[in-house]
Amino acid sequence: MRNSGLYVHVPFCRTKCVYCDFYSIIETDLIDEWLKAVEQEAALYGGTEALFDSLYIGGGTPSLLGEERLARLFEALHRHFTFSTDAEITAEANPDDATRSSLSFMKSLGVNRLSLGIQSFDDRDLAFLKRRHDSARAQAAIGAAGDAGFSNIGLDLIYGLPKQTNKAWTATLEQAVSFRPAHISCYLLTVEGQAPLAAMAREGEVRLPGEERVRSLFLLTSRFLESRGFIHYEVSNFAASEGLICRHNDKYWSHAPYLGLGPAAHSFDGSRRWWNVRSLAAYCAALKGGNRPQEGSETLNSEQLALERCYLGLRTKRGIDLEDLPDSAGPAVRQLCKARLVRECGGRLIPSAKGFLVADSLPVLLT
């Protein structure tokens, strides 16, 4: 578990966004109970030889915790775990909570990377998504982050909304790059699990764009951001330089070990994966009894690990090592290269932007 990543899930939101299927609740009166349970879970895993070079506080809405609780959380994490001196420490923040004062406090705790859930600079889109902020507040939050001393700022955006035009989406991208962020994540609006959007789609209240429209928006996004100097390093992620690629999230795609704390958090040690219960009540009850709050686990054999490496690698510009592919993959490799979905470079198979569009299908063709 050297150079591992640590993730802490903060499952609280003031309101639920229409698209979100991450585990979260709006009962913020349970924050103290959650914090005590996280401290207990950290104690169960603490004392190991793991060295963490990334910490990601996600959610939910971590910026809801306030100064006292954030300080208590960081104190517990530093008490039980060892972090490298150059650790990347990310915290997510909602623009509605992001003030110069609150962000300066985060920075004083050691947070050196900020992820702002902007989603759009179009007020109509923000209203549809049920976000708590408007475009003016989003812009003010980015300014507050800079004033607080953050230089490594990531912006999250969403595209593929009903009736979204190229012009409207390009305007949001133009606005985003005008702030010179270190990182931009562009996520396709999709129907997920129990998210309110799923019910709206089933009942015909909304109609999301079809496959060809999604393809057009994805390629527009890639071309636009690469033309502005961003590196399209993963299907949904763009960095202003190699050094600004999100170190923590890159662990998920490179099969590096990571530990997750909090309800619904996932962990991986290189061969075994486990995940916590998706219930705050069950999570807290397990830890109160001195037990790990695991809902399930799986141990991957060598074949499963190889398939995952292929699947994850083909979602990134790093690609996969050609030597990891079976000899029988030769014809498929040549066919995919001819279709310009991938290219061979330095003994690796690298997906193109068009390849990213079918990233989930590539491993099936190659293995």
Sequence and secondary structure as in RCSB ss.txt:
>XXXX:A:sequence
MRNSGLYVHVPFCRTKCVYCDFYSIIETDLIDEWLKAVEQEAALYGGTEALFDSLYIGGGTPSLLGEERLARLFE
ALHRHFTFSTDAEITAEANPDDATRSSLSFMKSLGVNRLSLGIQSFDDRDLAFLKRRHDSARAQAAIGAAGDAGF
SNIGLDLIYGLPKQTNKAWTATLEQAVSFRPAHISCYLLTVEGQAPLAAMAREGEVRLPGEERVRSLFLLTSRFL
ESRGFIHYEVSNFAASEGLICRHNDKYWSHAPYLGLGPAAHSFDGSRRWWNVRSLAAYCAALKGGNRPQEGSETL
NSEQLALERCYLGLRTKRGIDLEDLPDSAGPAVRQLCKARLVRECGGRLIPSAKGFLVADSLPVLLT
>XXXX:A:secstr
 TTEEEEEEE B SS  TT  S  BS GGGHHHHHHHHHHHHHHHTTSS EEEEEEEEES GGGSHHHHHHHHHH
HHHHH EEEEEEEEEEEE TTT  HHHHHHHHHTT  EEEEEEE S HHHHHHTT S  HHHHHHHHHHHHHTT 
  EEEEEEE  TT  HHHHHHHHHHHHHT  SEEEEEE    TT HHHHHHHTTS     HHHHHHHHHHHHHHH
HHTT EEEETTEEESSGGGS HHHHHHHHT  EEEESTT EEE SSEEEEE S HHHHHHHHHTT   EEEEEE 
 HHHHHHHHHHHHTTBTT EEGGGS GGGHHHHHHHHHTTSEEEETTEEEE HHHHHTTTTHHHHH 
